Amino acid sequence: MKRIDKEELYQHLSGFLKDKGIELTEGSYAVGIKKSCSFLADAINLSQQGLERAKTEVDKNVSKLRQAIHEKTAPRPAAGKPPGPAPAPPPVGASAPKERAAAGKRRPRRKVKRARRRA
């Protein structure tokens, strides 16, 4: 962003007040307003510099974080195998024969013996 000139801010303020019917003439209050505009311009300029520096640091750290996540979650090639296409998943509904047989049988529920309470 552009830097704000101290004198420019005071000129804009005096022009705005002049449009509203208030004219700033040289005097003690005009000097105070000019100093205030100077402090405000310095604060805005320093804030802009700080925000730009913070944005740069955040971007750098986000980039490092993305790289770390990529390294942790990237698929690893199997030992001894050259990297190639991933194996195709089995078709839906196709399961091993034992799994199908076991899925169809249900075990009967066992009755749990409960101890009788003595009165």
Summary of the structure (lengths in Angstrom):
residues: 119
radius of gyration: 38.1
end to end distance: 88.0
largest distance: 104.7
contacts: 178
relative contact order: 0.06
helix: 57%
strand: 0%
